[in-house]
């Protein structure tokens, strides 16, 4: 277990008050046209969370204080057939998810099948684990991992020089 950063402490506290709902969710939705391998995408999400440990971190309370607990869990990727008419409500439900930061990973993923070779991927991260600058490297790593998994291999990532917990220990 590791201490939380000042920003994580604030977000954790607000979440524990129960008044923020989905206000600190960072949703991203993308439409994918063409062939897609849901199994490879699920494996790529697991690769992403293995590489970026903050995505597999929960924030339980120990002696009245929040801590970071890095887990070995990876997000699930449910695949749901959905019509175009139902899609906006389904995406809103995903984006509006209320994270239990004490027990739940700060990343949710859901793949909607909306037609033959027509997909919509919903990713929702809680702000406790991401910021606006993080999307680009995360999506780049997800794309790299997906390409590798589609070819039957694990991605060849260089180890990250630091993880977020290193920052919190420094802070």
C-alpha positions in Angstrom: 0.0 0.0 0.0 1.2 3.5 -0.8 0.1 7.0 0.1 -2.2 9.0 -2.2 -1.2 12.3 -3.8 -2.8 15.5 -2.6 -5.1 15.5 -5.7 -6.1 11.9 -5.1 -6.8 12.6 -1.5 -9.2 15.4 -2.5 -11.0 13.3 -5.1 -11.2 10.3 -2.7 -12.7 12.5 0.0 -15.3 14.0 -2.4 -16.2 10.6 -3.6 -16.6 9.3 0.0 -19.0 12.2 0.6 -21.2 10.7 -2.1 -22.0 14.0 -3.6 -19.9 13.9 -6.8 -21.7 11.1 -8.6 -20.0 11.0 -12.0 -18.7 14.6 -12.0 -15.1 13.3 -12.0 -15.6 10.7 -14.7 -13.5 11.1 -17.8 -15.4 9.3 -20.6 -14.1 8.6 -24.1 -16.3 7.0 -26.8 -15.0 6.0 -30.2 -16.8 4.4 -33.1 -14.9 1.7 -35.0 -16.0 0.7 -38.5 -14.7 -2.6 -39.9 -13.4 -5.8 -38.5 -12.7 -5.9 -34.8 -11.5 -8.7 -32.5 -13.2 -8.2 -29.1 -11.0 -10.9 -27.5 -7.8 -9.1 -28.6 -9.2 -5.8 -27.4 -9.9 -7.3 -24.0 -6.4 -8.7 -23.8 -5.0 -5.2 -24.9 -7.0 -3.6 -22.1 -5.3 -6.1 -19.7 -1.9 -5.2 -21.2 -2.7 -1.5 -20.7 -3.6 -1.9 -17.0 -0.5 -4.1 -16.5 1.7 -1.3 -17.9 -0.1 1.6 -16.1 -0.6 0.4 -12.6 -2.8 3.4 -11.6 -5.5 1.9 -13.8 -5.5 -1.2 -11.6 -5.3 0.7 -8.3 -8.1 0.9 -5.7 -8.2 3.4 -2.8 -9.3 1.8 0.4 -9.3 3.5 3.8 -6.8 2.3 6.3 -6.9 3.8 9.8 -9.1 6.6 8.5 -6.8 7.5 5.6 -6.9 6.7 1.9 -4.1 4.6 0.5 -3.3 3.3 -3.0 -3.5 -0.5 -3.3 -2.2 -1.7 -6.6 -4.0 -4.9 -7.6 -3.5 -7.5 -10.3 -7.0 -7.1 -11.5 -7.9 -6.0 -15.1 -11.1 -4.5 -16.4 -13.7 -6.6 -18.0 -14.8 -5.8 -21.5 -18.5 -6.7 -21.9 -19.7 -6.8 -25.5 -23.4 -5.8 -25.9 -25.4 -5.8 -29.1 -27.1 -2.4 -29.2 -29.2 -0.6 -31.8 -28.4 2.9 -32.8 -31.6 4.1 -31.1 -30.5 2.6 -27.7 -26.8 3.6 -28.0 -27.0 7.1 -26.6 -28.7 5.9 -23.4 -26.3 3.1 -23.0 -23.3 5.4 -23.5 -24.8 7.9 -21.0 -25.2 5.1 -18.5 -21.5 4.1 -18.9 -20.4 7.7 -18.6 -22.6 8.2 -15.5 -21.2 5.3 -13.6 -20.5 6.0 -9.9 -17.1 4.5 -9.0 -16.6 3.0 -5.6 -12.9 4.0 -5.4 -12.4 1.9 -2.3 -13.0 -1.4 -4.2 -13.5 -0.8 -7.9 -10.8 -0.2 -10.6 -10.9 3.5 -11.9 -11.3 2.2 -15.5 -14.4 0.8 -17.1 -14.7 -0.4 -20.6 -17.7 -1.5 -22.6 -17.9 -2.5 -26.3 -21.2 -2.1 -28.1 -21.9 -3.9 -31.3 -24.2 -1.7 -33.4 -24.2 -3.5 -36.7 -22.2 -5.8 -38.9 -18.6 -4.6 -38.3 -19.8 -1.5 -36.6 -18.7 -1.0 -33.0 -18.6 1.7 -30.3 -16.0 1.5 -27.6 -16.7 3.3 -24.3 -13.9 3.9 -21.9 -14.6 5.7 -18.6 -11.7 6.6 -16.3 -12.2 8.3 -12.9 -10.1 11.5 -12.6 -8.3 10.0 -9.6 -6.3 7.9 -12.1 -6.1 10.2 -15.1 -6.1 13.7 -16.5 -6.5 15.3 -19.9 -2.9 14.8 -20.8 -3.0 11.1 -20.1 -5.4 10.1 -22.9 -2.9 10.3 -25.7 -0.2 7.9 -24.2 -2.9 5.6 -22.9 -4.7 5.3 -26.2 -1.3 4.9 -28.0 -0.4 2.0 -25.7 -3.9 0.5 -26.2 -3.4 0.6 -29.9 0.0 -0.9 -29.7 -1.3 -3.7 -27.5 -4.3 -4.3 -29.7 -2.1 -4.6 -32.8 0.2 -7.1 -31.0 -2.7 -9.2 -29.7 -4.3 -9.3 -33.2 -1.1 -10.8 -34.5 -1.1 -13.4 -31.6 1.7 -11.8 -29.6 2.1 -9.8 -26.4 3.0 -6.1 -26.9 6.7 -5.3 -26.5 6.6 -2.2 -24.2 9.6 -0.6 -22.8 9.2 -0.4 -19.0 7.9 2.9 -17.8 10.5 5.0 -16.1 8.1 5.9 -13.3 4.6 5.1 -12.1 2.1 7.4 -10.5 2.9 6.0 -7.1 6.5 7.1 -7.5 5.2 10.6 -7.8 3.1 10.3 -4.7 6.1 8.9 -2.7 8.1 11.9 -4.0 5.4 14.3 -3.0 
